[in-house]
Amino acid sequence: EEISWRDIQKKLKPGEAAVEMVSMYNGLLYAALIVTKETDDRPRMAIVKGSEIRRLEKEYARQYINAINFRYTDTLSYAVYWKPIADAISQALPKNQKLKRVYFSPDGIYNQINLNTFYDTKSGKYLIDQVEIHQLINTKELVGPKPKANKSVMQRATLFGNPAFSVITSETNQLFTDLPGTEKEVDAIYTLLKNKGWSVDRYKGSSATETRLKSIKENEILHLATHGFFSGHDGQSNSLVWMLINSGVVLDQDDGILTAYEAVNLNLDNTLLVVLSACETGLGEYYPGEGVYGLRLALSAAGASTIIMSLWKVDDFVTQQLMIAFYR
């Protein structure tokens, strides 16, 4: 069934916008196609551009990544990557109507940056404090049916933490170290959910196996606190299978790895939230116009409604604190 922008528009409420990014001219500039409740004859288009000296996918992206890694205030990325889009959305909305929510489908470099982390020097706020950003693989997801949780499995969660890492995996060729913080993390989340009347299964150490994860059927929440990996590839193959094999999470038994390729077959039709509390789980192989082939695409295909992931390497102890605060 063909889906037009008018079908997407029907799903929008006042104060909402759908944005589809399109990389153009080898990433030298991007077009943001914008639809709001008030869009009339065609989507509005905003142009995001760099220059030959400072390109969106290289120099500006490197500056953004350095700001994250070295924790200094990023005064550029908001103006470069977001302001042209925000200005166009404001022009598309009725006068004095506040933008509340943006459904955002990234392309190219927008798959490797997190809009929520942009700092607006004019207001002194981060984008996450200004508007809700809902990232989609494609804006047509708004038209598709939302997964409905089975009432019989409501308030059921499964937690995995600190698996027994015992082998050097063939995919990554490295030995993974223990993550004591992830064990404390799942213990704390277990207590929080149990105190709210949830039914919770908790697997740690040698019980946190790939086989057990693959057998899960009915859950509202799936939480994986472990090592994540993204190995990239040598460019010799662009097959879908090869792209999905290069990212995953580490568990115990079998081959010790749950790749994105295997994650496609998980039964997550009734799962409203998957939390990947691990490093670089948001990374994958980028394919122009199709997004990133990795865990996010795989878990969405498996049925997960919402996914929390990381674009970066994350500290064990800090992640433990963040996740406990999130569940609380």
MARVEX-262566 format. One record per residue: x, y, z of N, C-alpha, C in turn. Coordinates in steps of 0.001 Angstrom, whole numbers, m for minus. Atoms other than C-alpha are relative to their C-alpha. Layout:
       npx       npy       npz      capx      capy      capz       cpx       cpy       cpz
         X         Y         Z         X         Y         Z         X         Y         Z
...
END
This chain:
       npx       npy       npz      capx      capy      capz       cpx       cpy       cpz
       841     m1196         0         0         0         0       879      1250         0
      m758     m1239        53      1363      3395      m981      m444       946      1102
       284      m949     m1071      1617      5927      1806       499      1372      m425
      m391     m1354       384      1645      9648      1050       177       852      1255
      m182      m898     m1147      2519     12603      3241     m1340       373       626
      1320      m312      m548     m1204     13230      3647      m452     m1075      1003
       316      1066      m959     m1563      9838      5370       724       247      1323
      m782      m319     m1197      1185     10856      7792      m604      1197       720
       591     m1213      m579      m442     14251      8310     m1220      m308       856
      1217       355      m729     m3660     12599      9492       305      m487      1419
      m387       513     m1316     m1744     11128     12449       561      1090       922
      m598     m1074      m775      m396     14482     13601     m1053       807       748
       853      m858      m810     m1914     16622     16332       534      1436       m70
      m513     m1375       m43     m1649     20418     16709      1275        80       841
     m1273      m124      m706      1888     21341     17742       967     m1133      m283
      m883      1108       368      3398     18232     16125       480       156     m1447
      m554       m23      1352      5602     17845     13050       674     m1333      m304
      m738      1176       478      6943     14926     11008      1092       492      m932
     m1146      m464       785     10401     15405      9513       713     m1199      m613
      m731      1047       716     11994     13172      6877      1265       630      m576
     m1267      m534       497     15701     13849      6250       432      m745     m1266
      m498       588      1245     17202     13258      2799      1396       548      m264
     m1370      m400       314     20957     13316      2171       129       263     m1501
      m122      m382      1411     21853     15072     m1093      1439       384      m322
     m1328      m398       494     24987     15630     m3165      1117      m545       881
     m1036       684      m793     27092     13076     m1281       154       591      1391
       m37      m499     m1365     26167     14584      2047       428      1443       149
      m376     m1406       m94     27156     18156      1185     m1158       837       544
      1160      m660      m596     23622     19224      2054     m1119     m1008       201
      1140       856      m323     20429     17716      3443     m1283       794      m203
      1337      m585        70     16783     18390      2745      m830      m595      1131
       935       447     m1032     14339     18217      5641     m1410       241      m527
      1377      m110       469     10815     17489      4390      m916         5      1216
       744      m250     m1244      8380     18802      6999     m1501        12      m258
      1462        31        67      4703     18010      7484      m556       349      1376
       712      m323     m1230      2449     19561     10134     m1497      m169      m239
      1461        91       118     m1279     19503     10803      m529      1019     m1001
       467     m1095       845     m1528     22716      8781       552       m55     m1422
      m580        81      1343       468     21612      5696     m1116       m68     m1047
      1071      m107       985     m1579     22456      2623       287      m789     m1274
      m156       643      1312      m367     21608      m884      1203      m919      m112
     m1194       854        58      3053     20032      m216       809       179      1288
      m859      m160     m1181      5561     19397      2590       928      1204      m163
      m979     m1094         5      7736     22356      3519      1402      m599        m9
     m1367       521        50     11449     21902      2790       977       987       627
     m1085      m788      m582     14365     23151      4876      1315      m586      m491
     m1307       453       464     17957     22966      3640      1022       149      1123
     m1095       m14      m965     20778     22055      6020      1290      m205      m797
     m1201       101       829     24193     22685      4492      1257       377       771
     m1310      m360      m504     27847     22825      5341       741       754     m1086
      m802      m624      1060     30678     23953      3094      1112      m965      m387
     m1118       853       415     33659     22487      1286      1058       m77      1091
     m1011       m42     m1064     35810     23504      4238      m509      m693      1262
       595       621     m1191     33439     22413      7018     m1233      m770      m438
      1072       849       510     31319     19493      5892      m827      m591      1147
       917       519     m1013     28299     18155      7759       417     m1374       497
      m310      1385      m339     29569     14560      7701      1445      m208       451
     m1401       149      m416     33213     15289      8569       362      1019      1084
      m499      m965      m971     34400     18505     10216     m1020       328      1087
      1017      m317     m1003     31117     19461     11903      m321     m1218       862
       280      1228      m759     30484     15839     12902      1127      m296       987
     m1146       239      m889     33993     15540     14353       m48       945      1192
       134      m978     m1081     33436     18706     16370     m1051      m440       993
      1081       471      m870     30181     17271     17733       475     m1171       865
      m482      1180      m728     31795     13949     18699      1039       386      1047
     m1006      m458      m962     34729     15723     20365      m646       690      1201
       693      m664     m1100     32321     17839     22404      m600     m1021       952
       549      1066      m835     30653     14651     23648      1117      m684       781
     m1078       767      m631     33911     12817     24343       756       791      1058
      m816      m810      m910     35734     15709     26030      m835       925       880
       933      m660      m912     32643     17173     27691       162      1518        51
        29     m1455        31     32875     20758     26547     m1292       461      m667
      1268      m518       515     29922     22970     25619        62       135     m1510
        72       m13      1456     28996     22479     21983      m883      1176      m428
       739     m1201       387     27999     25901     20635      m341        33     m1485
       192        m1      1453     27814     24870     16953     m1123      m903      m495
       841      1036       601     25751     21724     16410     m1469       395       m81
      1402      m429        29     22357     23218     17318      m251       900     m1204
       169      m951      1095     22823     26056     14830       184      m659     m1366
      m305       630      1288     24244     23815     12091     m1035     m1037      m386
       816      1169       338     22100     20669     12272     m1493       178       269
      1397       m54      m412     18849     21779     13899      m719      1314      m300
       684     m1294       122     18104     25520     13628      m709       181     m1345
       737      m157      1263     17260     25495      9883     m1303      m788       m17
      1207       829       m64     14749     22708     10560     m1010       628       950
       884      m613     m1001     13327     24391     13674      m658      1257      m549
       548     m1231       575     12893     27699     11819     m1098      m317     m1012
       993       376      1007     11024     25971      8969     m1267      m545       655
      1177       516      m711      8747     24144     11413      m794      1152       606
       675     m1147      m607      7978     27413     13214      m824       765     m1030
       717      m691      1073      6976     28986      9905     m1220      m799      m454
      1112       858       440      4708     26005      9185     m1133       m43      1020
      1017        41     m1048      2861     26245     12509      m768      1321        69
       749     m1250      m190       121     28770     13257       732       925       968
      m659      m988      m844      1280     31961     14904      m308      m261      1475
        86       176     m1456      1923     31600     18660      m254     m1454       431
       149      1403      m401      1504     27788     18541      1379      m584       306
     m1286       550      m437      4301     26029     20441       201     m1404      m565
      m342      1341       473      6047     23026     18925       182      m923      1196
       m53       921     m1131      5520     20099     21286       755     m1290      m318
      m550      1320       312      6642     16977     19442       430       m64     m1468
      m494       202      1361      8716     16065     16369       244     m1486      m225
      m290      1368       446      8627     12661     14666      1082       113     m1064
     m1195      m300       796     12073     12528     13097       573     m1270      m626
      m613      1116       724     13344     10123     10429      1354       446      m541
     m1332      m485       386     17129     10556     10063       509      m620     m1300
      m739       550      1134     19384     10002      7088      1445       433       166
     m1409      m371       m18     23169     10022      6737       533       298      1379
      m660      m361     m1251     24998     11843      9512      m996       122      1151
      1005      m124     m1060     21733     12317     11428      m241     m1321       727
        44      1277      m704     21958      8612     12302      1101      m116      1047
     m1164       119      m881     25203      9275     14179        86      1116      1022
        46     m1061      m996     24257     12327     16198     m1330       m84       743
      1197        52      m839     21712     12674     18990      m551      1421       136
       574     m1340       m12     19455     15690     18501      m209       529      1418
       297      m421     m1373     18586     15765     22198      1182       647       702
     m1195      m527      m656     22178     16661     23087       394      1383      m496
      m339     m1312       542     22216     19888     21035      m303      1094      1020
       131     m1089      m974     22716     23008     23161      m300      1301      m724
       410     m1273       594     20888     26202     22202       564      1138       841
      m669     m1058      m762     23118     29091     23272      m937      1182       270
       914     m1133      m166     20268     31606     22835      m909      m187      1214
       912       251     m1119     17886     29962     25314       711      m582      1213
      m727       651     m1094     20538     28193     27396      m555     m1354       353
       606      1303      m236     18637     24920     27033       469     m1018     m1039
      m233      1079       948     19303     21558     25452     m1301      m282      m743
      1183       265       816     16944     20430     22717      m990      m916       729
       871       917      m735     15596     17667     24988      m917       763       961
       812      m815      m906     14279     20450     27266      m946       928      m757
       835      m889       812     12590     22282     24379     m1145      m729      m690
       995       707       797     10693     19621     22448       229     m1503       111
      m131      1462        25      9976     15875     22390       428      m432     m1395
      m456       555      1272     11943     14128     19644      m277     m1498         7
       272      1428       150     10568     10734     18576       671      m468     m1288
      m750       423      1184     13054      9074     16239      m631     m1242      m615
       605      1092       749     11632      6776     13573       966      m480     m1072
      m775       474      1140     13221      4579     10936      m513       678     m1266
       634      m673      1118     10742      6105      8475     m1291       628       517
      1199      m665      m505      7894      8571      9000     m1273      m796      m276
      1196       806       265      5468      6039      7532      m336      m925      1179
       305       759     m1217      5759      4231     10891     m1198       596       742
      1132      m650      m653      3206      6776     12106     m1333      m563      m490
      1234       496       599       637      5214      9791      m282     m1436       418
       148      1412      m329      1278      1589     10736      m623      m195      1368
       632       272     m1293      m568       m54     13659      1023       m90      1115
      m855        84     m1184       962       310     17106      m142     m1375       634
       110      1285      m700      1811     m2954     18896      m879       146      1234
       887       m28     m1151      m834     m3739     21495       422     m1066       998
      m423       950     m1026       272     m5325     24720     m1172      m887       406
      1000       954      m470     m1625     m8439     25701      m232       244      1492
       285      m298     m1400     m3408     m7751     28982       536     m1062       952
      m487      1078      m859     m2237    m11105     30292      1477       145       318
     m1427      m158      m260      1406     m9979     30109       344      1408       473
      m271     m1343      m490      1009     m6431     31342       770       m66      1311
      m838      m107     m1190      3510     m5429     34019       852     m1257       214
      m951      1103       m78      5911     m8250     33222      1308       458      m640
     m1307      m445       487      9628     m7578     32789      1031     m1104       146
     m1130       924       m88     12779     m9592     32122      1287       800       m50
     m1244      m751      m141     16191     m8298     33169      1208      m923      m155
     m1262       715       132     19645     m9515     32097      1115       943       429
     m1106      m833      m444     22805     m8243     33813      1259      m786       270
     m1328       566      m269     26525     m9000     34015        98     m1487      m317
      m163      1415       376     26587    m12281     32047      1410      m495       305
     m1322       595      m235     29486    m14681     32650       766        m4     m1315
      m768       m85      1236     31848    m13580     29887      1187      m946        98
     m1022      1035      m168     34063    m16554     29285       776      m322     m1264
      m669       377      1247     35110    m16661     25649       387      1232      m791
      m343     m1025       983     36840    m14593     23022      m888      m241     m1205
       963       210      1079     34175    m14086     20373       663       177     m1357
      m552       m68      1346     34950    m14649     16731      m362      1306      m697
       429     m1225       659     32973    m11531     15727       856      1200       401
      m707     m1185      m487     34944     m9098     17872      1464      m273       349
     m1366       393      m314     38134    m11035     18659       500       682      1281
      m427      m584     m1266     38232     m9705     22211      m672      m711      1167
       537       573     m1221     37687    m10948     25736      m707      1106       771
       772     m1025      m682     34961     m9045     27554       179      m110      1504
      m217       m47     m1442     35514     m7965     31156     m1332         4       746
      1201       m22      m829     33026     m8323     34007      m519      1428       169
       637     m1308      m208     30567     m5480     34586      m785       m35      1311
       688        89     m1296     29776     m5451     38314     m1107      1027       149
      1024     m1033       m89     27791     m2233     37904     m1321      m440      m606
      1240       445       650     25291     m3960     35609      m777      m963       899
       687       901      m934     24547     m6567     38288      m753       813      1049
       672      m879      m959     23779     m3837     40814     m1175       714      m675
      1044      m683       774     21744     m2136     38100     m1270      m841       m85
      1199       838       153     19417     m5073     37450      m599      m363      1364
       529       267     m1342     19124     m5798     41189      m880      1161       469
       759     m1179      m421     17957     m2238     41831     m1289       141      m800
      1191       m95       853     15556     m2253     38867     m1005     m1080       386
       847      1105      m458     14215     m5630     40026      m820       424      1220
       681      m433     m1228     13382     m4165     43449     m1027      1084      m291
       924     m1095       338     11807     m1010     41954     m1276      m534      m643
      1160       526       706      9521     m2989     39653      m848      m913       889
       736       896      m907      8611     m5639     42240      m830       795      1002
       715      m831      m968      7620     m2906     44696     m1227       668      m614
      1155      m559       696      5191     m1614     42055      m947     m1091      m505
       908      1082       345      3583     m5026     41643       273      m695     m1317
      m351       647      1272      5396     m6148     38496       455     m1436       227
      m586      1340        25      6203     m9759     37695      1338       116      m732
     m1334      m251       550      9971     m9756     37080       858     m1259        29
     m1016      1054        77     12454    m12393     35892      1358       679      m115
     m1322      m623       m38     16106    m11598     36595      1059     m1060      m250
     m1046       960       342     19109    m13364     35041      1362       688        47
     m1342      m560      m163     22726    m12745     36028      1030     m1120      m134
     m1080       983        58     26075    m14460     35593      m263     m1084     m1015
       136      1132       917     25839    m17934     34078     m1440      m254      m438
      1401       182       401     22032    m17735     33912      m424       993     m1082
       319     m1020      1021     22112    m14702     31588       491      m476     m1357
      m468       666      1211     22370    m16810     28461      m754       473     m1240
       615      m304      1294     21652    m16232     24804     m1212      m893      m231
      1105       948       174     19440    m19333     24800     m1242       452       760
      1140      m449      m812     17268    m17950     27608      m655      1232      m624
       545     m1200       633     16892    m14601     25850      m853      m362     m1220
       729       394      1214     15798    m16300     22620     m1328      m702       316
      1214       736      m359     13123    m18257     24520     m1092       897       580
       968      m913      m606     11373    m15188     25963     m1134       298      m975
      1161      m210       874      7845    m14688     24634      m890      1163       434
       988      m977      m443      5667    m12446     26789       617       958      1000
      m600     m1007      m867      7158     m9250     28187      m452      1383      m405
       250     m1404       317      6284     m5617     28463      1313       770       m47
     m1322      m631       m22      9884     m4638     29282      1080     m1073       m97
     m1194       840        81     13157     m6297     28252      1196       908       218
     m1143      m834      m365     16312     m4880     29850      1274      m841      m100
     m1263       709       176     19800     m5978     28761      1144       893       447
     m1131      m756      m525     22706     m4668     30847      1249      m844      m171
     m1140       837       370     25861     m6048     29282       928       783      m914
      m845      m630      1007     28555     m5324     26707      m725        39     m1337
       455       m78      1379     27463     m4091     23311      1213       109      m898
     m1136      m152       904     29642     m4117     20233      m475       377     m1399
       182      m280      1420     29840     m2741     16733      1377       m93      m623
     m1328       262       550     32723     m4059     14662       223       592     m1372
      m176      m499      1359     32044     m2487     11275       380     m1134      m931
      m481      1052       901     33204     m4344      8208       976       590     m1001
     m1078      m429       893     35911     m4209      5564      m477       483     m1354
       526      m499      1260     33606     m3089      2765       m97     m1024     m1098
        30      1027      1032     33791     m6403       935     m1407      m476      m308
      1363       470       226     30093     m7146      1325     m1003      1023       522
      1070      m900      m418     26999     m4943      1454     m1305      m747       212
      1220       775      m187     24556     m7782      2052      m638       347      1329
       740      m295     m1226     21857     m7242      4662       478      m886      1139
      m441       943     m1039     22986    m10366      6564      1326       448       586
     m1334      m388      m473     26582     m9166      6758       m76      1253       864
       125     m1233      m776     25549     m5718      7993      m563      m271      1393
       647       280     m1285     23380     m7197     10770       855      m866       912
      m875       848      m818     26081     m9616     11934      1024       836       756
     m1090      m795      m547     28455     m6769     12781      m335       800      1253
       338      m670     m1253     26566     m5452     15816      m810      m953       863
       740       895      m889     25074     m7105     18878       308       275      1456
      m288       m67     m1431     25207     m7668     22617       586     m1339       436
      m726      1175      m467     27265    m10141     24626      m755      m662      1148
       654       786     m1050     25658    m12909     26720       854     m1222       293
      m751      1208      m321     26691    m16381     27922      m566     m1163      m809
       359      1236       713     26571    m19824     26218      m173       234     m1501
        17       m20      1458     25978    m20619     22534      1346       567      m467
     m1267      m593       412     28574    m18466     20778       320      1242       830
      m267     m1129      m892     28300    m15784     23470      m433      1347      m554
       375     m1255       647     26910    m13170     21081     m1423       m99      m527
      1288      m135       682     23401    m12113     20152       181      1119     m1015
      m181      m999      1048     23889    m10359     16815     m1346       610      m380
      1233      m617       494     21360     m8006     15254      m722      m947      m954
       597       964       933     20813    m10710     12632      m855     m1018       758
       760       942      m817     19681    m13124     15368     m1152       694       726
      1016      m735      m761     17716    m10427     17233     m1282       200      m796
      1192      m135       847     15321    m10133     14268     m1030     m1065       356
       892      1130      m272     13864    m13499     15343      m504       m63      1438
       548       m29     m1356     13149    m12545     18962     m1506       266       m70
      1450      m211       m45      9463    m12575     19917      m292      1209       888
       210     m1240      m755      8872     m8948     20936     m1299       694      m393
      1250      m600       488      5373     m8412     19534      m772       737      1085
       705      m654     m1099      4006     m7482     22967       926       827       887
      m990      m732      m790      7138     m5702     24176       m81      1489      m289
       133     m1442       176      6593     m2000     24718      1333       729       124
     m1278      m681      m217     10152     m1176     25798      1152      m994        63
     m1267       732      m100     13602     m2657     25149      1075      1010       378
     m1087      m865      m445     16482     m1056     27055      1321      m744      m210
     m1329       571       217     19989     m1826     25779       986       851       787
      m890      m733      m891     22104      m645     28688      1421      m491      m254
     m1297       499       451     25376     m1187     26856       613      1009      m959
      m721      m925       877     27998       587     24753      m405      m143     m1466
        64       m71      1460     27413      1636     21131     m1093      m863      m630
      1060       848       542     24156      m285     20693      m809       707     m1081
       708      m739      1041     22789      2484     18464       749        66     m1310
      m800       m38      1224     25546      2014     15894      m363     m1158      m925
       250      1043       984     25394       m94     12755       522       441     m1350
      m429      m343      1357     26053       m93      9027     m1036       911      m644
       915      m944       630     24556      2942      7312      m168      m323     m1484
       303       228      1412     22835      2339      3993      m848      1170      m480
       693     m1226       430     21774      5501      2075     m1489      m219      m262
      1439        50       208     18035      6080      2231      m720     m1044       826
       615      1091      m753     17444      3013      4419       295        88      1490
      m325      m123     m1415     18987      4088      7714      1132      m925       407
     m1091       782      m571     21222      2013      9970      m430     m1449       193
       245      1430      m195     21332     m1777      9788       764      m431      1249
      m609       382     m1262     21954     m2808     13364     m1079      m438       953
       939       485     m1005     20206     m3621     16633     m1334       746       m20
      1256      m757       m12     17639      m836     16331      m953      m516     m1067
       839       516      1084     16351     m2049     12983      m474     m1416       320
       330      1394      m302     16452     m5684     14164     m1083       m99      1071
       970        63     m1088     14528     m5070     17393     m1355       567      m418
      1262      m526       542     11931     m2971     15582      m691     m1062      m843
       562      1062       839     11464     m5788     13079      m547     m1140       851
       446      1075      m891     11090     m8234     15988     m1270       376       762
      1265      m402      m613      8163     m6161     17305        90      1030      1103
      m137      m957     m1103      9609     m3811     19939      m583      1356      m370
       645     m1280       267      7617      m587     20228       960      1168       217
      m922     m1076      m342     10256      1612     21883      1331      m592       437
     m1330       520      m297     14023      1149     22207       873      1115       547
      m981      m933      m548     16601      2909     24377      1391      m564      m275
     m1317       478       430     20170      2702     23052      1042      1080       252
     m1099      m954      m149     23574      4392     23193       814        83     m1281
      m888      m192      1158     25663      5884     20389      1470      m102       390
     m1379      m128      m437     28806      5924     22540       396     m1106       975
      m465       843     m1093     30961      3954     24930      m477       636      1299
       586      m545     m1227     29422      4308     28383       663      m614      1223
      m623       434     m1244     30797      4049     31897      m943      m917       780
       796      1010      m713     29613      1059     33928      m750       599      1182
       606      m543     m1211     28960      2951     37175     m1017      1100      m315
       902     m1103       353     27402      6048     35566     m1271      m530      m655
      1170       589       641     25112      3899     33431      m924      m628      1036
       784       581     m1095     24003      2056     36567      m862      1081       664
       726     m1107      m631     23007      5384     38151     m1117       524      m914
       955      m529       967     21260      6601     34996     m1216      m921      m155
      1088       951       212     19220      3433     34517      m914      m107      1227
       818        73     m1222     18086      3263     38150      m877      1247       111
       779     m1241       m39     17009      6921     37992     m1122       m28     m1027
      1009        98      1063     15166      6245     34726     m1188      m866       442
      1084       880      m439     13165      3338     36156      m746       567      1196
       666      m616     m1155     12477      5179     39384      m978      1069      m478
END
